[in-house]
Amino acid sequence: MDAKTNTRYSSEDRIGALEELLNERYSVRAFLPREVPRDVIEHILSVAQRTASWCNSQPWQVLIASGEAKERFRKAIYAEAASGAKDDHDFTPPREYVGVYLERRRESGFQLYNTLGIARGDKAAYSKQALENYNFFGAPHVAVIHTNEPLGIYGAIDCGGYVSNFMLAAQALGLGTIPQAALARHSGLIRRHFNLPDDRRVVCGISFGYADHAHKVNSYRTSRATVADTVTFVDV
C-alpha cells in the first residue's frame, strides 16, 4: 500500500489509469442497440456522485430514459428539432466562436464530415447529420442533466464536472458516451415531456451505451491543444 495515497496502487498506476481513460474517451456517434444492465448504470452514477461542487451543493439531477420511455422522448424531441422550432436554451449559448476557438470548432466539424463523406459546403447534409443528435445516435439510453435555477451558472459549472466524471466512469466500464448541448436547445420541451418543475434548468444530455466500433463515424479522434497553448505560469 502506498503510504502517501493510502491506496493499494502507486501514484504512477493511478495517474496512468486516468490518462488511459482520458486518451481513450471520445464522443461516440454510433451505438449498438444492446441495453446496458441497470447495475452498471447505477455503478456509473455512484462514481459520478463523488463530483466536487460549490459548498457541496451537488446541484445535478439526472433523468435517464431507456426502452419505450427513451423512444417516446426521441420521437418528441426529434419532431421539434426537425420542425425548425426556435431554440429554447436555459443558459445563454456562445455568442460566437472567434480565433483559435473557431479554428478548433471547424477542424472538429470537418473531421466528422470528411469521415462520413459529406462534401464541404453541403448544408443539407450538415443539417441532416446534426439532427442525429435527436436520435441519440442510436444509443439505448439518454441522460438529461438539469439543475436548480437559483444556482445560476455555478450550478451549471458543477453539472459540467458531473458530466465529465459520468463519462469517465462509463469509459472505465466499457461504455461509450456523447455529451450533447444540442438537447438543451429544447429545454421547454424537456420540462413538459418529463413534467419537471419550472425552476429546473437543463444543462445538457448524455447519450450512452455500447459503442459500435465498426461504424466509420467512430473512427476519427479530435486533437487537443498543448499545455503551452492553454497555461500561463506566474512565478514572480
Residue pairs with C-beta under 8 A, 6 or more apart in sequence:
1 7
1 8
2 8
2 9
2 10
2 11
4 11
5 11
5 14
7 14
9 17
18 168
21 168
21 171
21 172
22 168
24 171
25 167
25 168
25 171
25 177
26 176
26 218
26 221
26 222
27 177
27 178
27 179
27 222
28 137
28 139
28 176
28 177
28 178
28 207
28 208
28 211
28 212
28 218
29 112
29 132
29 137
29 178
29 215
29 217
29 218
30 137
30 138
30 211
30 212
30 215
30 217
30 218
31 136
31 137
31 138
31 139
31 140
31 176
31 207
31 208
31 209
31 210
31 211
31 212
32 138
32 140
32 209
32 210
32 211
32 212
33 138
33 140
34 140
34 209
34 210
35 66
35 67
35 140
35 141
35 209
36 140
36 141
36 175
36 208
36 209
36 210
40 173
40 175
41 64
41 141
43 169
43 173
44 166
44 169
44 170
44 173
44 175
45 62
45 166
47 165
47 169
47 172
48 162
48 165
48 166
48 169
49 58
50 165
51 58
51 60
51 158
51 161
51 162
51 165
52 158
52 161
53 59
53 60
53 158
53 161
53 162
54 154
54 157
54 158
57 151
57 155
57 158
58 158
59 147
59 148
59 151
59 154
59 155
59 158
59 159
60 145
60 146
60 147
60 158
60 159
60 162
60 203
61 145
61 146
61 147
61 200
62 143
62 144
62 145
62 146
63 143
63 144
63 146
63 194
64 141
64 142
64 143
64 144
65 73
65 141
65 142
65 143
65 144
66 140
66 141
67 140
70 136
70 140
70 141
70 142
72 193
73 142
73 193
73 194
74 134
74 135
74 136
74 142
76 189
76 193
77 134
77 183
77 186
77 189
77 190
77 193
78 131
78 134
78 135
80 186
80 189
81 131
81 133
81 134
81 182
81 185
81 186
82 131
82 134
85 186
87 93
87 185
87 186
88 185
88 186
88 187
88 188
88 189
89 184
89 185
89 187
90 184
90 187
90 201
90 202
90 203
91 153
91 156
91 184
91 201
91 203
93 181
93 185
96 102
97 105
100 225
100 229
104 223
104 225
107 222
107 223
108 222
110 120
111 220
111 222
112 118
112 129
112 217
112 220
113 119
113 120
113 122
113 125
113 126
113 129
114 220
115 216
115 217
115 219
115 220
116 129
116 216
116 217
118 125
118 126
118 129
119 125
130 182
133 180
133 182
133 183
134 182
134 183
136 142
136 205
136 207
137 178
137 207
138 212
139 178
139 207
139 208
139 209
140 209
141 207
141 208
141 209
142 183
142 205
142 206
142 207
142 208
143 166
143 205
143 206
143 207
143 208
144 183
144 190
144 194
144 202
144 205
145 159
145 162
145 163
145 202
145 203
145 204
145 205
145 206
146 159
146 190
146 196
146 200
146 201
146 202
146 203
147 155
147 156
147 158
147 159
147 200
147 201
147 203
148 155
148 199
148 200
148 201
149 199
149 200
149 201
150 199
151 158
155 201
156 201
156 203
159 203
159 204
160 203
163 179
163 203
163 204
163 206
166 177
166 206
167 177
167 179
167 206
170 176
170 177
170 208
171 177
174 210
175 208
175 209
175 210
175 211
176 208
176 209
176 210
176 211
176 218
177 206
177 207
177 208
178 206
178 207
178 208
179 204
179 205
179 206
180 204
180 205
180 206
180 207
181 204
182 205
183 190
183 202
183 204
183 205
184 202
184 203
184 204
184 205
187 201
187 202
190 196
190 202
191 197
191 198
191 200
191 202
211 218
212 218
